Amino acid sequence: MDNKLETISNLFEGKEIRSHWNSEEEEYYFSVVDVINALTDSKNPNDYWYRLKTRMSNEEKSEVSTKCRQLKLKSKDGKYRETDVLDTKGILRLIESVPSPKAEPFKLWLASLGSERIDEVFDPEIAVNRAVEYYRNKGYTDDWIKARLTGIVDRFKLTDVWKEGGINKPIEYALLTNEIYKGWSGMKASEYKKHKGIRKESLRDNMTDIEVALTNIGEIAARDIAITEKPQGLEENLKVAKRGGGVAKGARDLYEKETKKSAISNKNSLNYKYVDEAKEIESKGSESNE
């Protein structure tokens, strides 16, 4: 495994693509000018982007230009300046719009990804094989991979029960999941990720064996209670989810009593470490005011 942060920046080897992590949205935002600079031979990437944005807005009616926002990113001189940024989806759309020979390899890569996804519709095993290969490349054992895939299936069983109880919005699934997490760990998913020092990465992929087991216990308990009592609507299902988390909390308490150690770990499987950009900006701001 390499030591590179796994974001879209990896596509531009040798080129710095500044990025910003939005913890509330759990989304990365990338500097548009940096991407333009990497894809073109323009001596003035800012001017190139201005002209491209104008064309996209006036002629193509593209959403890319309208979804562009500004964030403070660190410049070469060390100062933080307002910079046009796009999220991952927006950057990929931008690449498709850049009329440059350097952009062609990326366009071919995007086309290849689209083709792979279409193939998976006809043969879902391709997607499973890809997931297994990905985990193996990450260094996970086959036993871990088998347990992880089983856990994914069990998760679908839980969400199917929630659907029968009238749950159908992504935010509702998130709230119910958080209730289970809070029930046994005392943290909702975003807080748990922060505790482990991860961002967009899967929380479960960065859990220890006991953390995975307790999560499974909480979800299975919530599922089985719901099957028996058939709660309807978000409020009733939240109560059941909390009870499911409580079952896992009982298991956690017993584990910690017998092992004399915490079931909650701040360990992760990353081979890189994140820098808190917000604190960096705040620190730089304080220095400039001194």
N, C-alpha and C positions, 0 to 999 in steps of 0.2 A: 504493500500500500504506500502511496506517496504522501507527502505532507502538505498537499495543497488544499485550500478551502474549496469544498465542492459546490461551487455556484456556477452561473453562466460565465463568470470570468475565466474559467478553465478553457473555454473555447478559443480564447485569444492568447495563445502561448507567447510569452515574451512581451506582451502589451499590458500595461496597467489599466484595468477597468475599475474605477472607484465605485464602491457600493455602500449602501446604507440599509441597515436592518430595522424594519418597523415592527416592534414587538407586539403592538396591539393588533395589527393586521396579519402578523406572522408572514411578512412578505419582504423580499429584497427589492431595492430600487437601485438602478445602475445609471451611471453618468452617460448621457446620450453623446456628448462631445467625445468622450473617450472611445466609444464604440465607432463613431464616425472616423476618428483618427486611425483606428485599427483597420478599418475596412477600405479606406481610400488613401490616395496620395495627396490629398489636399494640404496645402501649406497653411490654410486657415480653417480648421475644423469648425470653429464657431460660425464663420460665415457660411460654410457649406451646409451646416445644420439649419441656419436661418432660411436659406434659399430652399432647402428640401422641405422644411416645415411649412413654408408658405405655399409651395407647390402642392403638397399633400392636402393642405387645408382648402385651397381654392379650386384645384382641379380634380383631385381624387376623392375629396370628401372623406379622407381617412380619419379614423378615430384616434390614431396614434398621436397626432399633434394636439388633439383636444384633451387627451388623457395625460399629457405631459405635466409634471409638477416641478416645483423647485425646492431643493433642499440644500443645506449648507454642507459642502464637501471640502476636504482639505486640498488646497492648490499646491503647486510646486514650490511656491515661496513659503509654504507652511501656514498660510492664512486660510481661514474658512470663508468661502464665498458661495452665494446662491448659485446653484447649478441645475440645469434641466435634467430631470431623471425620468425613467420609465420602469415599470415593474417587469418581471421576466417575460410575460406575454407580450407586453408592448415592445420590448427590445427585439424579440423574435420577429414581430411584425415589421419593425424598423429595418432589420436586416433584409427582409424580403423586398423592401422598397428602395434599397440603396443600389443605384445603377453602376456598380463597380466590379471589375474582374475579381477583386479580392473577396467579394461577397458571394461569389458563385459556389465555393466549397461549402459555405454555410447553408446556402439554399438547397444544395444537393443533400446535405445532411438532414435538413428539415423534411425534404421530400422522402428521404429514406425512412425517417421516423414515422411519417404518415403512412407509408406503405406497410411498415411493420405492424402498425395498429390495425390496419384493414385486414392483414393476414391473420391477426389474432382473433378477429371476429369469426372467421371461418374455422380456426383451429386454436381454441383457448389454451391448449397445452403449451403453445409457444410462449405465452405470457408467463405461465407457471415456470417453465424452464428458464426463462430470462430472469425471473425473480430468484430462483435457486442459484443460478450462476452468479448473480450479483452478490448475494449473501456469501457465497463461497469466496469470491474475490475479496470480500471485506474481512475474511478470516474467521467467519462463523463456522462452527462444526455442523456436521450433517444432523446430529441429534437436536441441536438448537434450531436448525432450519425446519426440521420436521415439527417440532413443538410450536414454532412460530406460525407455520402454515395452518396447523390445527387450531391455534388460537384465533386466526383470522376467520376460519369457518365458524367457530363458536361465537365470534362477535356478530356474524351475520345472523345467527340464530336469535341472538338477543335483539338486534334491530328489527327482525321480523316480528317478534313479540311486541315490540314498541309500536310498530306500524298498526298492528291489530288493536292497539290501545289508543289509536288516533294521533300518533306522533308522526309527522311528515315533513317538518321543517329542519334544515341543518342546525339552526340555533338550538332547537329543542333537543336534538341528539347530543349536542355539545353540553347542554345544561345537565342532562341526565348522566352523561359520562362523568362530568365534573362532580356530581353528587356522589357517585360511587367512589371516585378517587378521594374526595374529601372525607368520606365515611371511614376509610381505613388509614389514609396517609396524612390527613389534615390539610392537604393541598389540592387545589384544582389543577388541571393539566398544565396550564401556562405557568403556574407557580412551581410545579414539579419540574418542568423543563428548565426554568431559571435556576432551580436548586442544583440541577445536573450540569448546567452550563451549556445547554443546547438551544437551538433556535428552531429551524424548519425541520430538523431531523425528527424521525419517529421517536416518541417517548419510549415505546415498548422495545424498540431496537437497542435502547441504551439502558435497559433495566437489568438488574441482577436476576438470578434464578428465583430468589424468594420474592422479589418485587413482582415479577411476572406471575408467579403462583398466586400471590395475594390479589392481584388484579383479576385473574381468572376466577378466583373464588367469589369475589365481589360481583362480577358480572353473571356468573352462573347462578348465584343465589338470587340476584335481582330478577333474572329470567324466570327461574322456577317459581318464585313468589308471584310474579306477574301472571304466569300460566295458571296458577291456582286461583288467584283473586281477581284477575281480569280488570285491572285499573283502567279507567278511561280519562283521557286528557292529560295535559302536562302536570297539573298539580298533583293528581293521584299517582302518576308514574314517578314523580320526584320523591314522594314519600316511600315508594317501594324501592327506588334506587338507593335512597339513604339507608334503608334497612339492609339491602344487599351489601352495601359498603360496611355496615355494622357487623355483618357476619364475618367479613374479611378482617375487620378490626379485632374481633375476638381471636381469630387465628394468628394475627400479628402479635397480640399481647402474649399468647401462649408461646409463640416462637421466641420472642425476646426474653421471656421469663426463663425458658429452658436453655437458651444459648448464651444468655448474658450479653447480647449485642443487638444493635438496632437493625431492623429490617429495612430501614430507609437508607439509601446510599446516594452520595453525590457523584459517584463514578459514572463515566460514560465511555462509549467505544470510539470516541473521536481521536484522530491523530493530529489535531490542530486545536488551537485555543482562540476564542473570540476576544476582540477588543471592544470595550464599551465606547462607541463613538460619541454618545451623548456626554459621557464624563470627560472625554477628550476635548470636546467643544467647550464644555463648561470650564475646564481647566485653562484652555487657551484664552477664553474670555476673561478669566480672572487675571491672567498674566498681563494681558493688554491693558488692564485697568490699573495696574500697579505703577 
